[in-house]
Each structure stands twice: as C-alpha cells, then as structure tokens.
C-alpha cells in the first residue's frame, strides 16, 4: 500500500461563497485502506470538503482526485465505487428497509441485489427488520440501515459524517466494530468526520484538524497527543479550537 497512488487527493482545494472562504487552500492525500479522521468545530469546512470530494460542490479553485478521477468532471467514473453515511440524512420513511436497500442498490447497479441485501442484513443484524417501515425504527436501528445503505455497493471510498451520533455507547461500539470489519475485509479507504474523540482515537490511524477552512494539524493520534502534551484527543481538539500553542514544542 505504501507505494500505491493515493485513493483520494486534494490539492490547494478552495471554496468561496460570496466573501466567505469555507475551505481555504487545503492539501491532503489518503492512502488506500486507511481510516482518517477529519476534525473541526462547526463552520471549520468539513462538510464542504466532503461535498467537494463527492462531486456535489464544485471547487472555486484547486483539485480533487478520487481513485484517479478528477472531481466533479469525471465523477461518473467513480461514483459507483464511493458511498456516504450520515444519521442526519433520512431515507424514505414509508418504504420498508428492504425497499430502501433495493432502491439504493439499483442506483449503484449492485449485481445479485437480493442476495446482497440478505448478506448485508445478516452482517448488520437487520434480518428481522427488512419488512418494517423505515420510519418505525429506533435511532439505533435507523443507523444500522443507513450503514447498510452505505455499504450496499461494497465501496472502495467510504465517507462518514458523525456515524454514531445520538447512539447509546453499546450500539455505537457495535457500529464502530462493523466499520473496522468492513475496512479490513475490503481494504476500503475511510474519511470520518466526527466530534466523538473516543471514536476517532479508536478508528483512525491519522487525524486532520481543520479550523476556519484551513488545516491546522495533520498527524497520527499518538503524535498529536505527544505534540500537544495531552492525554486525549479531546484536549488536543480544544487546544486547536482555542488557539493554544503546542505545549511540548513551546517548552523546548
């Protein structure tokens, strides 16, 4: 993997809305099979960055390449190899779980779709829910359905926005375990936007911290903890958000 081309790469990526620079000239590249956390407070530019990676928003300047395709111009080449999951995006509530998964599977052109639905339902403990209306499910059940939708096409690139928001600790831990299993089995590249620092510490081998549209820091969780002289990523996040200096570096 070390000598492989990046699965995802952004260069000097910028998005300006009138006079506001939502994303301000950022650069990063993700290795195939990696899980990277994208952190930042509200308004830091995370959502806009993900939207540009998906080809939903056109950059003002700079470039995005996903699996070698230039986004959004060549997005037709790779959209079937990507997917997105967020508990804030609802699926049609009147459709059953099976119907929802069938619709999204057809959109992605998933072969042997009924077989794939049965397979992923078994993996995510959804078999008993397949014929229930999605709107009748609990928050935890809806999250599992949303994750099933995101994995239905076995994506090589998985973009996650707060995947365990509002879940109890047990359900959240279960969801994280399934994400780890998927990454290992399919060598998928995952970009995780989250405010849950326990989640980021557990899942991510790299963390990118954004503030006011720019990248403030980019390193492994262990390096960040050492750099800031902190015990948790939450403390590191607060240092960056509040403009505090690198404690260890300042002391040297």
Backbone as CSV, one residue per row, in Angstrom:
resi,resn,N_x,N_y,N_z,CA_x,CA_y,CA_z,C_x,C_y,C_z
1,UNK,0.815,-1.211,0.000,0.000,0.000,0.000,0.857,1.275,0.000
2,UNK,2.069,1.185,0.601,2.886,2.376,0.761,3.245,2.998,-0.576
3,UNK,3.459,2.158,-1.643,3.846,2.668,-2.947,2.654,2.860,-3.881
4,UNK,1.465,2.621,-3.399,0.271,2.787,-4.223,-0.062,4.274,-4.359
5,UNK,-0.676,4.663,-5.488,-1.128,6.057,-5.606,-2.228,6.329,-4.594
6,UNK,-2.410,7.593,-4.208,-3.448,7.913,-3.229,-4.829,7.482,-3.703
7,UNK,-5.628,6.998,-2.764,-7.019,6.702,-3.095,-7.816,7.986,-3.254
8,UNK,-7.410,9.006,-2.514,-8.106,10.292,-2.525,-7.065,11.387,-2.307
9,UNK,-7.118,12.435,-3.125,-6.127,13.506,-3.014,-6.771,14.851,-3.305
10,UNK,-6.535,15.820,-2.439,-6.979,17.188,-2.698,-5.746,18.091,-2.688
11,UNK,-5.736,19.052,-3.609,-4.603,19.969,-3.729,-5.109,21.398,-3.828
12,UNK,-4.632,22.221,-2.907,-4.976,23.649,-2.869,-6.490,23.870,-2.991
13,UNK,-7.232,22.990,-2.364,-8.689,22.992,-2.510,-9.304,24.192,-1.804
14,UNK,-10.107,24.950,-2.556,-10.700,26.183,-2.038,-12.154,26.281,-2.473
15,UNK,-13.000,26.715,-1.542,-14.391,27.013,-1.882,-14.782,28.329,-1.239
16,UNK,-15.218,29.281,-2.071,-15.624,30.601,-1.605,-17.102,30.794,-1.897
17,UNK,-17.863,31.147,-0.861,-19.258,31.520,-1.018,-19.361,33.031,-0.819
18,UNK,-19.550,33.759,-1.913,-19.541,35.226,-1.877,-18.216,35.691,-1.266
19,UNK,-18.229,36.180,-0.034,-16.973,36.640,0.573,-16.449,35.679,1.633
20,UNK,-17.150,34.581,1.881,-16.738,33.635,2.920,-15.946,32.488,2.301
21,UNK,-14.748,32.239,2.851,-13.913,31.132,2.375,-14.202,29.918,3.252
22,UNK,-15.098,29.063,2.791,-15.480,27.882,3.566,-14.331,26.892,3.657
23,UNK,-13.583,26.755,2.562,-12.382,25.918,2.531,-11.292,26.755,1.871
24,UNK,-10.108,26.768,2.497,-9.103,27.763,2.124,-7.754,27.119,1.782
25,UNK,-7.672,26.532,0.590,-6.394,26.061,0.079,-5.807,24.869,0.807
26,UNK,-6.608,23.817,1.036,-6.113,22.673,1.806,-5.516,21.600,0.892
27,UNK,-4.586,20.837,1.452,-3.932,19.738,0.747,-3.886,18.515,1.653
28,UNK,-4.275,17.365,1.133,-4.005,16.096,1.812,-4.239,14.955,0.830
29,UNK,-3.644,13.825,1.123,-3.820,12.625,0.314,-4.027,11.447,1.257
30,UNK,-4.943,10.559,0.904,-5.262,9.405,1.741,-4.775,8.131,1.067
31,UNK,-4.063,7.318,1.824,-3.558,6.056,1.308,-4.684,5.038,1.209
32,UNK,-4.613,4.133,0.241,-5.629,3.078,0.151,-5.678,2.254,1.431
33,UNK,-6.889,1.976,1.905,-7.068,1.151,3.098,-6.898,1.871,4.411
34,UNK,-6.744,3.190,4.384,-6.544,3.954,5.623,-7.868,4.470,6.165
35,UNK,-7.890,4.773,7.470,-9.028,5.469,8.086,-8.499,6.780,8.660
36,UNK,-9.027,7.884,8.152,-8.569,9.212,8.543,-9.712,9.988,9.166
37,UNK,-9.453,10.595,10.314,-10.434,11.444,10.966,-10.322,12.870,10.466
38,UNK,-11.446,13.484,10.187,-11.499,14.889,9.782,-12.216,15.644,10.893
39,UNK,-11.447,16.402,11.664,-11.996,17.071,12.838,-12.062,18.581,12.624
40,UNK,-12.933,19.205,13.392,-13.057,20.655,13.342,-14.381,21.075,13.937
41,UNK,-14.421,22.267,14.463,-15.656,22.793,15.030,-16.670,23.109,13.948
42,UNK,-17.852,23.519,14.365,-18.874,23.927,13.403,-18.353,25.081,12.561
43,UNK,-18.496,24.967,11.250,-18.012,26.008,10.352,-16.550,25.872,9.976
44,UNK,-15.914,24.770,10.349,-14.496,24.594,10.044,-14.251,24.263,8.584
45,UNK,-15.266,23.750,7.886,-15.122,23.420,6.477,-15.192,21.941,6.169
46,UNK,-15.496,21.119,7.173,-15.519,19.669,6.969,-16.591,19.248,5.965
47,UNK,-17.820,19.730,6.162,-18.932,19.315,5.301,-18.717,19.767,3.872
48,UNK,-18.220,20.982,3.683,-17.943,21.473,2.339,-16.852,20.648,1.679
49,UNK,-15.839,20.274,2.440,-14.766,19.434,1.904,-15.316,18.096,1.429
50,UNK,-16.138,17.466,2.252,-16.727,16.180,1.866,-17.616,16.341,0.636
51,UNK,-18.377,17.421,0.565,-19.248,17.649,-0.590,-18.435,17.807,-1.871
52,UNK,-17.283,18.454,-1.787,-16.428,18.586,-2.972,-15.798,17.253,-3.345
53,UNK,-15.432,16.449,-2.351,-14.880,15.120,-2.637,-15.919,14.269,-3.357
54,UNK,-17.168,14.395,-2.966,-18.242,13.608,-3.583,-18.655,14.152,-4.949
55,UNK,-18.164,15.326,-5.301,-18.542,15.918,-6.577,-19.864,16.639,-6.547
56,UNK,-20.392,16.902,-5.349,-21.667,17.601,-5.210,-21.501,19.114,-5.241
57,UNK,-20.315,19.583,-4.897,-19.997,21.009,-4.896,-18.743,21.214,-5.742
58,UNK,-18.786,22.184,-6.638,-17.638,22.472,-7.492,-16.674,23.400,-6.763
59,UNK,-15.387,23.033,-6.683,-14.419,23.909,-6.015,-14.297,25.251,-6.726
60,UNK,-14.016,26.293,-5.957,-13.683,27.582,-6.550,-12.333,27.496,-7.231
61,UNK,-11.404,26.781,-6.605,-10.096,26.519,-7.199,-9.516,25.280,-6.541
62,UNK,-8.413,24.792,-7.101,-7.808,23.579,-6.596,-8.428,22.345,-7.232
63,UNK,-8.035,21.175,-6.730,-8.477,19.942,-7.371,-8.767,18.849,-6.358
64,UNK,-9.642,17.930,-6.773,-9.959,16.720,-6.010,-9.827,15.546,-6.969
65,UNK,-9.080,14.536,-6.563,-8.982,13.305,-7.350,-9.373,12.137,-6.458
66,UNK,-10.322,11.345,-6.940,-10.797,10.173,-6.216,-10.558,8.944,-7.085
67,UNK,-9.720,8.036,-6.600,-9.382,6.830,-7.361,-8.933,7.187,-8.769
68,UNK,-8.190,8.287,-8.860,-7.633,8.729,-10.129,-8.529,9.610,-10.965
69,UNK,-9.795,9.763,-10.578,-10.748,10.561,-11.353,-10.814,11.983,-10.810
70,UNK,-10.853,12.951,-11.715,-10.960,14.350,-11.327,-12.415,14.672,-11.007
71,UNK,-12.634,15.205,-9.800,-13.998,15.538,-9.393,-14.231,17.044,-9.544
72,UNK,-15.432,17.465,-9.949,-16.592,16.641,-10.290,-16.647,16.218,-11.762
73,UNK,-15.678,16.665,-12.592,-15.765,16.454,-14.046,-15.851,14.984,-14.423
74,UNK,-15.097,14.121,-13.727,-15.070,12.702,-14.068,-15.766,11.833,-13.008
75,UNK,-16.679,12.404,-12.286,-17.286,11.665,-11.177,-18.033,10.418,-11.637
76,UNK,-18.518,10.424,-12.875,-19.219,9.245,-13.399,-18.334,8.009,-13.380
77,UNK,-16.995,8.211,-13.368,-16.070,7.078,-13.378,-15.980,6.377,-12.028
78,UNK,-16.296,7.109,-10.945,-16.020,6.549,-9.622,-17.183,6.576,-8.644
79,UNK,-18.297,7.215,-8.981,-19.390,7.324,-8.020,-19.890,5.958,-7.560
80,UNK,-19.843,4.970,-8.431,-20.293,3.634,-8.054,-19.320,2.952,-7.091
81,UNK,-18.130,3.530,-6.908,-17.125,2.972,-6.001,-17.025,3.768,-4.703
82,UNK,-17.929,4.725,-4.514,-17.947,5.560,-3.323,-19.298,5.401,-2.622
83,UNK,-19.362,5.824,-1.356,-20.653,5.954,-0.700,-20.490,6.844,0.521
84,UNK,-21.622,7.273,1.054,-21.665,8.269,2.122,-22.676,7.820,3.162
85,UNK,-22.356,8.040,4.437,-23.294,7.698,5.509,-23.341,8.809,6.533
86,UNK,-24.558,9.190,6.879,-24.765,10.185,7.931,-26.127,9.957,8.556
87,UNK,-26.218,9.974,9.878,-27.525,9.832,10.528,-28.420,11.042,10.312
88,UNK,-27.851,12.125,9.758,-28.637,13.331,9.528,-29.342,13.315,8.173
89,UNK,-29.098,12.291,7.363,-29.745,12.172,6.058,-30.750,11.028,6.135
90,UNK,-32.030,11.370,6.089,-33.081,10.364,6.227,-33.360,9.671,4.898
91,UNK,-33.679,8.390,4.986,-34.179,7.651,3.841,-35.709,7.738,3.848
92,UNK,-36.365,7.438,2.719,-37.831,7.490,2.683,-38.446,6.649,3.803
93,UNK,-39.229,7.292,4.651,-39.717,6.654,5.866,-40.847,5.652,5.612
94,UNK,-41.594,5.828,4.530,-42.714,4.926,4.271,-42.255,3.611,3.650
95,UNK,-41.082,3.622,3.037,-40.566,2.397,2.436,-40.034,1.468,3.524
96,UNK,-40.153,0.194,3.276,-39.550,-0.752,4.207,-38.032,-0.715,4.060
97,UNK,-37.365,-1.327,5.017,-35.905,-1.399,4.950,-35.484,-2.093,3.664
98,UNK,-36.126,-3.195,3.331,-35.791,-3.935,2.112,-35.979,-3.059,0.872
99,UNK,-37.089,-2.323,0.832,-37.353,-1.462,-0.321,-36.310,-0.365,-0.449
100,UNK,-35.937,0.231,0.668,-34.903,1.264,0.630,-33.582,0.710,0.122
101,UNK,-33.184,-0.446,0.647,-31.918,-1.032,0.212,-31.981,-1.422,-1.261
102,UNK,-33.148,-1.850,-1.724,-33.293,-2.215,-3.136,-33.154,-0.981,-4.024
103,UNK,-33.780,0.128,-3.612,-33.682,1.364,-4.393,-32.222,1.800,-4.520
104,UNK,-31.507,1.866,-3.392,-30.122,2.332,-3.444,-29.224,1.329,-4.146
105,UNK,-29.514,0.048,-3.983,-28.742,-0.953,-4.697,-28.903,-0.836,-6.203
106,UNK,-30.117,-0.531,-6.654,-30.356,-0.345,-8.086,-29.649,0.909,-8.594
107,UNK,-29.647,1.969,-7.788,-28.945,3.192,-8.183,-27.462,2.900,-8.423
108,UNK,-26.875,2.060,-7.567,-25.450,1.742,-7.679,-25.180,0.563,-8.609
109,UNK,-26.220,-0.002,-9.180,-26.016,-1.108,-10.100,-25.427,-2.341,-9.453
110,UNK,-25.846,-2.635,-8.232,-25.307,-3.774,-7.489,-25.785,-5.075,-8.130
111,UNK,-24.872,-5.966,-8.510,-25.299,-7.254,-9.080,-25.858,-8.176,-7.995
112,UNK,-26.725,-9.098,-8.402,-27.313,-10.059,-7.460,-27.835,-9.326,-6.216
113,UNK,-28.677,-8.331,-6.451,-29.060,-7.393,-5.398,-29.788,-8.063,-4.236
114,UNK,-30.720,-8.946,-4.522,-31.446,-9.601,-3.431,-30.497,-10.401,-2.539
115,UNK,-29.541,-11.048,-3.159,-28.545,-11.796,-2.387,-27.701,-10.859,-1.534
116,UNK,-27.324,-9.711,-2.124,-26.516,-8.737,-1.391,-27.298,-8.155,-0.213
117,UNK,-28.585,-7.886,-0.393,-29.406,-7.370,0.699,-29.462,-8.380,1.835
118,UNK,-29.660,-9.652,1.504,-29.676,-10.682,2.536,-28.349,-10.791,3.258
119,UNK,-27.267,-10.671,2.517,-25.929,-10.766,3.108,-25.661,-9.621,4.082
120,UNK,-25.944,-8.401,3.638,-25.629,-7.254,4.493,-26.623,-7.160,5.654
121,UNK,-27.854,-7.617,5.461,-28.818,-7.646,6.561,-28.342,-8.587,7.656
122,UNK,-27.764,-9.717,7.272,-27.230,-10.654,8.264,-26.029,-10.057,8.984
123,UNK,-25.174,-9.368,8.257,-23.973,-8.776,8.857,-24.311,-7.671,9.853
124,UNK,-25.370,-6.911,9.571,-25.718,-5.754,10.390,-26.951,-5.991,11.252
125,UNK,-27.320,-7.248,11.423,-28.419,-7.627,12.314,-29.719,-6.928,11.929
126,UNK,-30.045,-7.001,10.635,-31.245,-6.336,10.121,-32.284,-7.316,9.572
127,UNK,-32.023,-8.600,9.649,-32.898,-9.583,9.013,-34.345,-9.437,9.497
128,UNK,-34.542,-9.267,10.802,-35.894,-9.165,11.350,-36.553,-7.812,11.069
129,UNK,-35.780,-6.870,10.522,-36.313,-5.528,10.263,-36.574,-5.266,8.790
130,UNK,-36.217,-6.180,7.924,-36.244,-5.912,6.487,-37.619,-5.489,5.972
131,UNK,-38.671,-6.020,6.533,-40.005,-5.707,6.016,-40.787,-4.744,6.906
132,UNK,-40.064,-4.033,7.764,-40.674,-2.982,8.583,-40.459,-1.628,7.937
133,UNK,-41.433,-0.703,8.034,-41.223,0.646,7.503,-40.042,1.308,8.199
134,UNK,-39.202,1.970,7.433,-38.006,2.592,7.988,-38.361,3.640,9.037
135,UNK,-39.482,4.328,8.846,-39.886,5.358,9.791,-40.311,4.830,11.145
136,UNK,-40.541,3.523,11.254,-40.966,2.926,12.513,-39.791,2.409,13.345
137,UNK,-38.579,2.599,12.878,-37.415,2.050,13.566,-36.889,3.001,14.634
138,UNK,-36.149,2.458,15.585,-35.475,3.278,16.592,-34.267,3.963,15.964
139,UNK,-33.662,4.902,16.705,-32.488,5.620,16.193,-31.343,4.662,15.880
140,UNK,-31.117,3.697,16.770,-30.048,2.739,16.540,-30.309,1.858,15.336
141,UNK,-31.564,1.434,15.163,-31.920,0.613,14.009,-31.774,1.404,12.715
142,UNK,-32.195,2.682,12.730,-32.043,3.514,11.535,-30.572,3.695,11.180
143,UNK,-29.713,3.817,12.199,-28.284,3.955,11.926,-27.742,2.709,11.245
144,UNK,-28.185,1.531,11.685,-27.724,0.297,11.056,-28.216,0.210,9.608
145,UNK,-29.450,0.663,9.365,-29.971,0.673,7.999,-29.169,1.653,7.136
146,UNK,-28.866,2.816,7.695,-28.074,3.801,6.963,-26.695,3.260,6.623
147,UNK,-26.110,2.514,7.560,-24.811,1.901,7.301,-24.934,0.820,6.222
148,UNK,-26.019,0.051,6.265,-26.247,-0.957,5.222,-26.362,-0.294,3.860
149,UNK,-27.065,0.826,3.796,-27.170,1.567,2.536,-25.795,2.006,2.057
150,UNK,-24.958,2.470,2.977,-23.633,2.970,2.612,-22.701,1.863,2.146
151,UNK,-22.955,0.631,2.585,-22.072,-0.483,2.231,-22.658,-1.390,1.152
152,UNK,-23.848,-1.070,0.679,-24.553,-1.967,-0.233,-23.745,-2.252,-1.496
153,UNK,-22.975,-1.274,-1.972,-22.206,-1.428,-3.205,-20.747,-1.792,-2.961
154,UNK,-20.423,-2.172,-1.714,-19.041,-2.512,-1.323,-18.078,-1.409,-1.773
155,UNK,-18.242,-0.185,-1.266,-17.457,0.947,-1.774,-15.972,0.844,-1.421
156,UNK,-15.145,1.360,-2.324,-13.711,1.489,-2.055,-13.409,2.744,-1.249
157,UNK,-14.279,3.754,-1.372,-14.150,5.012,-0.625,-15.432,5.191,0.181
158,UNK,-15.280,5.327,1.495,-16.438,5.498,2.367,-16.283,6.795,3.143
159,UNK,-17.244,7.686,2.978,-17.250,8.988,3.642,-18.305,8.958,4.737
160,UNK,-17.891,9.234,5.966,-18.777,9.127,7.118,-18.884,10.469,7.824
161,UNK,-20.101,10.877,8.137,-20.344,12.123,8.865,-21.067,11.783,10.160
162,UNK,-20.339,11.825,11.274,-20.915,11.547,12.589,-21.714,10.233,12.585
163,UNK,-21.096,9.114,12.223,-21.865,7.883,12.024,-22.551,7.343,13.262
164,UNK,-22.097,7.705,14.462,-22.720,7.164,15.671,-23.384,8.248,16.523
165,UNK,-23.683,9.383,15.912,-24.327,10.466,16.655,-25.652,9.994,17.251
166,UNK,-25.901,10.374,18.487,-27.152,10.094,19.206,-27.356,8.620,19.555
167,UNK,-26.342,7.802,19.392,-26.465,6.395,19.754,-25.979,6.157,21.178
168,UNK,-26.562,5.165,21.834,-26.059,4.797,23.152,-24.685,4.140,22.989
169,UNK,-23.859,4.112,24.060,-22.482,3.607,23.935,-22.385,2.192,23.391
170,UNK,-23.311,1.320,23.770,-23.239,-0.062,23.305,-23.481,-0.154,21.801
171,UNK,-24.521,0.526,21.317,-24.819,0.499,19.883,-23.708,1.177,19.088
172,UNK,-23.202,2.296,19.608,-22.116,2.996,18.924,-20.885,2.101,18.793
173,UNK,-20.562,1.390,19.859,-19.422,0.480,19.824,-19.642,-0.618,18.793
174,UNK,-20.854,-1.126,18.708,-21.185,-2.170,17.740,-20.997,-1.650,16.314
175,UNK,-21.474,-0.438,16.036,-21.332,0.151,14.699,-19.859,0.335,14.350
176,UNK,-19.068,0.821,15.298,-17.630,1.001,15.036,-16.958,-0.330,14.706
177,UNK,-17.367,-1.369,15.404,-16.814,-2.688,15.126,-17.107,-3.144,13.710
178,UNK,-18.332,-2.864,13.228,-18.678,-3.264,11.864,-17.870,-2.458,10.841
179,UNK,-17.629,-1.184,11.140,-16.812,-0.366,10.236,-15.377,-0.894,10.175
180,UNK,-14.841,-1.275,11.317,-13.495,-1.857,11.333,-13.449,-3.152,10.536
181,UNK,-14.476,-3.977,10.693,-14.536,-5.232,9.950,-14.566,-4.969,8.449
182,UNK,-15.384,-3.998,8.038,-15.507,-3.704,6.608,-14.184,-3.196,6.044
183,UNK,-13.543,-2.283,6.745,-12.267,-1.750,6.265,-11.247,-2.866,6.084
184,UNK,-11.175,-3.784,7.073,-10.208,-4.885,6.980,-10.538,-5.827,5.822
185,UNK,-11.809,-6.151,5.650,-12.192,-7.130,4.636,-12.018,-6.612,3.219
186,UNK,-12.319,-5.325,2.998,-12.325,-4.783,1.642,-11.203,-3.774,1.386
187,UNK,-10.336,-3.543,2.383,-9.245,-2.565,2.238,-9.787,-1.211,1.777
188,UNK,-10.936,-0.835,2.304,-11.569,0.422,1.929,-10.844,1.600,2.563
189,UNK,-10.918,2.729,1.883,-10.378,3.980,2.403,-11.525,4.763,3.029
190,UNK,-11.357,5.162,4.280,-12.450,5.788,5.029,-12.035,7.185,5.484
191,UNK,-12.915,8.162,5.235,-12.748,9.514,5.775,-13.894,9.746,6.741
192,UNK,-13.557,9.971,7.998,-14.537,10.052,9.078,-14.568,11.449,9.675
193,UNK,-15.677,12.159,9.490,-15.892,13.432,10.156,-16.672,13.165,11.437
194,UNK,-16.109,13.549,12.577,-16.755,13.222,13.843,-16.340,14.210,14.919
195,UNK,-17.256,14.420,15.872,-16.927,15.179,17.082,-16.703,14.244,18.266
196,UNK,-16.816,12.937,18.024,-16.627,11.960,19.086,-15.162,11.536,19.111
197,UNK,-14.412,12.072,20.062,-12.973,11.841,20.071,-12.612,10.409,20.450
198,UNK,-13.449,9.755,21.252,-13.215,8.346,21.567,-13.308,7.517,20.287
199,UNK,-14.279,7.839,19.469,-14.456,7.161,18.188,-13.253,7.367,17.282
200,UNK,-12.783,8.593,17.202,-11.640,8.914,16.347,-10.382,8.204,16.839
201,UNK,-10.150,8.222,18.141,-8.965,7.548,18.697,-9.015,6.056,18.408
202,UNK,-10.185,5.466,18.469,-10.304,4.023,18.240,-10.114,3.663,16.769
203,UNK,-10.747,4.416,15.867,-10.813,4.008,14.477,-9.677,4.527,13.602
204,UNK,-9.165,5.709,13.899,-8.335,6.417,12.918,-6.839,6.225,13.137
205,UNK,-6.129,6.022,12.018,-4.678,5.985,12.097,-4.063,7.333,11.750
206,UNK,-4.914,8.289,11.400,-4.453,9.647,11.079,-5.583,10.613,11.374
207,UNK,-5.233,11.828,11.788,-6.240,12.839,12.105,-5.856,14.154,11.431
208,UNK,-6.811,14.715,10.701,-6.652,16.042,10.100,-7.580,16.987,10.854
209,UNK,-7.019,18.068,11.397,-7.808,19.028,12.171,-7.947,20.315,11.372
210,UNK,-9.209,20.713,11.123,-9.481,21.935,10.376,-9.992,23.045,11.298
211,UNK,-9.704,24.267,10.892,-10.199,25.443,11.614,-10.301,26.588,10.612
212,UNK,-11.484,27.180,10.521,-11.736,28.299,9.607,-11.298,27.982,8.186
213,UNK,-11.603,26.768,7.750,-11.337,26.387,6.375,-9.945,25.920,6.072
214,UNK,-9.057,25.961,7.058,-7.668,25.557,6.836,-7.306,24.343,7.685
215,UNK,-6.263,23.638,7.286,-5.754,22.523,8.078,-4.776,23.063,9.108
216,UNK,-5.131,22.861,10.369,-4.290,23.343,11.469,-3.263,22.299,11.892
217,UNK,-3.601,21.030,11.759,-2.654,19.968,12.104,-3.052,18.690,11.409
218,UNK,-2.070,17.791,11.256,-2.290,16.564,10.493,-1.246,15.550,10.936
219,UNK,-1.666,14.540,11.698,-0.727,13.547,12.214,-1.508,12.367,12.771
220,UNK,-0.803,11.350,13.211,-1.449,10.225,13.878,-1.935,10.667,15.253
221,UNK,-2.918,9.986,15.824,-3.366,10.342,17.171,-2.223,10.350,18.182
222,UNK,-1.329,9.369,18.115,-0.228,9.300,19.076,0.687,10.507,18.949
223,UNK,0.995,10.911,17.714,1.862,12.075,17.508,1.188,13.339,18.016
224,UNK,-0.109,13.487,17.760,-0.817,14.680,18.229,-0.817,14.767,19.753
225,UNK,-1.026,13.642,20.427,-1.020,13.645,21.889,0.346,14.079,22.416
226,UNK,1.406,13.593,21.797,2.760,13.980,22.219,3.035,15.437,21.898
227,UNK,2.643,15.862,20.714,2.924,17.221,20.256,2.288,18.263,21.180
228,UNK,1.065,17.983,21.636,0.369,18.943,22.480,0.515,18.640,23.968
229,UNK,1.200,17.557,24.286,1.375,17.199,25.688,0.073,16.879,26.383
230,UNK,-0.834,16.201,25.663,-2.160,15.902,26.185,-2.377,14.405,26.308
231,UNK,-3.432,14.031,27.055,-3.747,12.619,27.261,-4.866,12.130,26.353
232,UNK,-5.666,13.035,25.822,-6.792,12.656,24.972,-6.870,13.570,23.764
233,UNK,-7.505,13.064,22.696,-7.707,13.889,21.512,-8.675,15.030,21.770
234,UNK,-9.577,14.855,22.721,-10.485,15.951,23.051,-9.708,17.157,23.561
235,UNK,-8.687,16.908,24.389,-7.845,18.007,24.880,-7.073,18.654,23.740
236,UNK,-6.578,17.844,22.804,-5.883,18.377,21.634,-6.832,19.238,20.806
237,UNK,-8.042,18.717,20.577,-9.034,19.452,19.795,-9.320,20.822,20.424
238,UNK,-9.461,20.853,21.744,-9.737,22.122,22.421,-8.559,23.077,22.318
239,UNK,-7.340,22.540,22.370,-6.159,23.396,22.196,-6.190,24.071,20.831
240,UNK,-6.486,23.294,19.802,-6.518,23.852,18.453,-7.673,24.836,18.307
241,UNK,-8.859,24.447,18.780,-10.042,25.297,18.641,-9.873,26.636,19.351
242,UNK,-9.149,26.622,20.474,-8.992,27.838,21.277,-7.660,28.535,21.056
243,UNK,-6.895,28.056,20.062,-5.672,28.747,19.683,-4.534,28.611,20.665
244,UNK,-4.541,27.538,21.467,-3.445,27.350,22.409,-2.249,26.746,21.702
245,UNK,-1.037,27.109,22.135,0.193,26.665,21.486,0.441,25.192,21.740
246,UNK,1.307,24.601,20.921,1.756,23.230,21.134,2.562,23.209,22.437
247,UNK,2.021,22.589,23.468,2.620,22.657,24.790,4.045,22.124,24.792
248,UNK,4.250,20.946,24.230,5.567,20.322,24.273,6.570,21.102,23.446
249,UNK,6.155,21.560,22.260,7.071,22.302,21.396,7.439,23.652,22.022
250,UNK,6.456,24.297,22.670,6.735,25.598,23.284,7.705,25.475,24.446
251,UNK,7.701,24.298,25.102,8.555,24.115,26.250,9.992,23.818,25.877
252,UNK,10.253,23.431,24.613,11.599,23.055,24.191,12.423,24.260,23.784
